[in-house]
C-alpha cells in the first residue's frame, strides 16, 4: 500500500473513532431491555424505571418493560397522583388529560405506580399518559388487574427479580375500534402481562378482556406467550436461543405462581 493510501485509511479510521453512531433511544435502558426489545416500531422511550414503545396512532403504549426486584417491590413512598401528558411526545401524537375526562374509563397504568416507590422520579414518570390505556375501572383496573399487579410484586419479592412486560391488545376490525376523547385514544379490547423469572427460566402470561371480571377467575386468563405474540406481532425474550424461546413461550403455566 502506498504512503498516500495508508494516510487515507488512517484518516477514515479516525473519522469512525471521532464520529460514533448516534445513540439509540433505549441505550440508557439496558436494565429493561436485557431480555430483548419486543419491537422497535413506534416511539421508543426510556424512563428511569421502565422502557416502552408508544404508538402515535393509538396514543397508547405497545409494550412497557420493567425489571422488578425484591428491593424495588419492598420500597415505599407515600401515594400521590402526578397524571400528565408525556412531555417527550408531540401534541397530536399523545394522550391528553382531557381525553380521559368524562370518558367512563380509568387511566390504566401499564407499569403500575406501586412498582416505583423506590424512587420519586421513577414514580412520577409512571404517571405519564404514555404509560396508560383507557381501562374499565370497576372490576378491572380497580379489581382483578390491581390484584394481578400486587401478585407480581409478591413474586418479585419471593423470587428476587422478574422481568415484566405489559400492554394492550386491539382485536377486531380497525374501522370498528372504539376511541375516547378529542384525540381519539384507542380503547384496547384486551390487556396482557408477561412475567419472566431469569433464575428458573420460566414465565407466566395473562391476557384479559378489558371488562369487569372476577379476581377469583384469574387463572382462567393464563395463556402462553405465543398467544400474546400472535395477537400483537411482538417478540418477547428475543435474546434467548430459539430452543429456549420455544420451550418457555409455548408452555402455559398450569396455575398461579407461588
C-alpha positions in Angstrom: 0.0 0.0 0.0 1.4 3.4 -0.9 2.0 6.1 1.7 -0.9 8.3 0.5 -3.2 5.3 0.6 -2.1 4.5 4.1 -2.8 8.1 5.1 -6.3 7.9 3.6 -7.1 4.7 5.6 -5.8 6.3 8.8 -7.9 9.4 8.2 -11.0 7.3 7.6 -10.4 5.3 10.8 -10.0 8.5 12.7 -13.4 9.6 11.4 -15.0 6.4 12.6 -13.5 6.8 16.0 -14.3 10.5 16.3 -17.8 10.3 15.0 -19.6 7.3 16.6 -23.1 6.4 15.5 -25.9 8.3 17.2 -27.1 6.8 20.5 -30.3 4.8 20.3 -33.3 5.9 22.3 -33.1 2.9 24.6 -29.3 2.9 25.1 -29.7 4.1 28.7 -32.4 1.5 29.4 -30.3 -1.7 29.3 -31.7 -2.9 32.6 -35.1 -3.1 31.0 -34.1 -4.5 27.6 -31.8 -7.2 28.9 -34.2 -9.9 27.6 -34.6 -8.1 24.2 -36.8 -5.4 22.7 -40.3 -6.7 21.8 -40.4 -4.5 18.7 -38.8 -1.2 17.7 -41.8 0.2 16.0 -43.5 3.3 17.4 -41.7 5.9 19.6 -39.2 4.3 21.9 -38.9 5.9 25.3 -36.5 5.3 28.2 -37.6 6.2 31.7 -35.8 5.8 35.0 -38.0 2.8 35.9 -39.1 1.3 32.6 -38.8 1.3 28.8 -41.7 1.4 26.4 -42.8 1.8 22.7 -45.5 4.3 22.2 -48.0 4.0 19.2 -48.6 7.6 17.9 -51.8 6.5 16.1 -53.4 4.8 19.0 -51.7 7.1 21.5 -51.1 4.2 23.9 -48.0 2.1 24.6 -47.5 -1.1 22.5 -45.4 -2.6 25.3 -43.9 -1.5 28.6 -40.9 -3.4 30.1 -39.8 -3.4 33.7 -37.2 -5.2 35.8 -38.8 -5.6 39.2 -36.5 -6.7 42.0 -37.1 -7.6 45.7 -35.7 -4.2 46.8 -37.9 -2.3 44.4 -41.0 -4.2 45.3 -40.4 -3.7 49.0 -39.8 0.1 48.8 -42.3 2.7 49.9 -43.3 6.2 49.0 -46.5 8.0 50.0 -49.1 7.6 47.3 -49.7 10.7 45.1 -51.1 11.4 41.7 -49.0 13.0 39.0 -51.1 12.4 35.9 -49.8 14.4 33.0 -49.3 14.2 29.2 -45.9 12.9 28.2 -43.6 15.9 27.7 -41.4 13.9 25.3 -44.2 13.4 22.8 -45.7 15.9 20.5 -49.2 17.2 20.8 -51.4 15.3 18.4 -49.4 12.1 18.9 -50.1 11.7 22.6 -53.0 11.4 25.0 -54.0 14.5 27.0 -55.8 14.7 30.3 -58.9 16.0 28.5 -59.2 12.7 26.6 -60.0 10.8 29.7 -62.2 13.4 31.3 -65.8 12.1 31.3 -64.9 9.1 29.2 -66.0 6.5 31.7 -62.6 4.8 31.6 -59.8 4.8 34.1 -56.3 6.0 33.2 -54.9 2.5 33.4 -51.2 2.2 34.2 -49.4 -0.5 32.3 -46.3 -0.3 34.5 -48.1 0.3 37.9 -47.1 3.2 40.0 -46.7 1.0 43.1 -43.7 -0.7 41.3 -41.8 2.6 41.5 -41.9 3.6 45.1 -38.2 3.1 45.3 -37.6 6.5 43.6 -39.5 9.7 43.4 -38.6 10.5 39.7 -39.4 6.9 38.6 -42.7 7.1 40.5 -43.7 10.4 38.9 -42.8 9.2 35.4 -45.1 6.3 35.8 -48.0 8.8 35.7 -47.2 9.9 32.1 -50.2 9.1 30.0 -47.9 7.3 27.5 -47.8 4.6 30.2 -51.6 4.3 30.2 -54.6 3.0 28.3 -58.3 3.5 28.7 -59.2 0.7 31.1 -62.5 -0.4 32.6 -62.4 0.7 36.2 -64.6 -1.3 38.5 -63.8 -5.0 38.4 -60.8 -4.4 36.1 -58.3 -1.6 36.8 -59.7 -1.4 40.4 -60.1 -5.1 40.7 -58.6 -8.1 39.1 -55.8 -6.1 37.3 -54.7 -4.3 40.5 -54.7 -7.7 42.2 -52.5 -9.1 39.5 -50.1 -6.2 39.9 -49.9 -6.9 43.6 -49.2 -10.6 42.8 -46.3 -9.6 40.5 -44.7 -7.6 43.3 -45.1 -10.6 45.6 -43.4 -12.8 43.0 -40.6 -10.3 42.7 -40.1 -10.4 46.5 -40.2 -14.2 46.7 -38.1 -14.9 43.6 -35.6 -12.0 43.9 -36.3 -10.5 40.5 -38.6 -10.8 37.5 -38.9 -9.1 34.1 -42.4 -7.8 33.3 -44.0 -6.9 30.0 -47.4 -5.2 29.9 -49.6 -3.7 27.1 -52.8 -3.5 25.2 -54.3 -5.7 22.5 -56.7 -4.5 19.9 -58.9 -7.3 18.4 -61.4 -6.9 15.6 -61.6 -4.5 12.6 -59.6 -1.3 12.8 -62.6 0.7 11.5 -64.7 -0.5 14.4 -62.2 0.3 17.1 -63.5 2.3 20.0 -61.8 5.6 20.9 -62.2 8.2 23.6 -61.6 12.0 23.7 -60.8 14.6 21.1 -57.5 13.0 20.2 -59.2 9.5 19.7 -57.3 7.4 22.2 -57.8 3.8 21.2 -59.6 1.6 23.8 -58.0 -1.9 24.0 -60.2 -5.0 23.8 -57.7 -6.9 26.0 -54.7 -6.4 28.1 -51.6 -8.6 28.5 -49.0 -9.1 31.2 -45.9 -11.4 30.9 -43.7 -12.2 33.9 -40.4 -13.9 33.4 -38.1 -15.3 36.1 -34.5 -15.3 34.8 -33.3 -17.7 37.6 -35.8 -20.5 37.0 -36.2 -19.6 33.3 -39.9 -19.9 33.3 -42.8 -17.5 32.7 -46.4 -16.8 33.3 -48.6 -14.8 31.0 -52.1 -13.3 31.1 -54.5 -12.0 28.6 -57.7 -10.4 29.9 -60.6 -8.8 28.2 -60.9 -5.1 29.1 -64.1 -5.5 31.1 -65.4 -6.2 34.6 -64.0 -9.5 35.8 -63.8 -11.5 39.0 -60.4 -11.9 40.7 -61.1 -15.5 41.6 -61.2 -16.3 37.9 -57.7 -15.0 37.3 -56.3 -18.5 36.5 -58.7 -18.6 33.6 -56.8 -15.8 31.8 -53.4 -17.6 31.9 -52.2 -18.0 28.3 -48.9 -18.8 26.5 -46.6 -16.1 25.5 -47.0 -17.4 21.9 -50.7 -16.4 22.2 -49.8 -12.9 23.1 -47.2 -12.7 20.3 -49.8 -13.8 17.8 -52.2 -11.1 18.9 -49.7 -8.3 19.0 -46.9 -9.1 16.5 -44.4 -8.6 19.2 -41.4 -10.8 20.0 -40.6 -11.3 23.7 -37.5 -12.7 25.3 -35.7 -12.4 21.9 -32.2 -12.7 23.4 -32.8 -16.3 24.3 -32.0 -19.1 21.9 -34.7 -20.4 19.6 -34.9 -23.6 21.7 -35.3 -21.7 24.9 -37.9 -19.4 23.5 -39.9 -22.3 22.1 -39.8 -24.1 25.5 -40.8 -21.1 27.5 -43.2 -19.3 25.2 -45.2 -22.4 24.2 -45.8 -23.5 27.8 -48.8 -22.4 29.7 -48.4 -22.1 33.4 -50.8 -24.6 35.0 -51.7 -22.3 37.8 -50.8 -19.0 39.5 -47.2 -18.9 40.7 -46.4 -19.2 44.4 
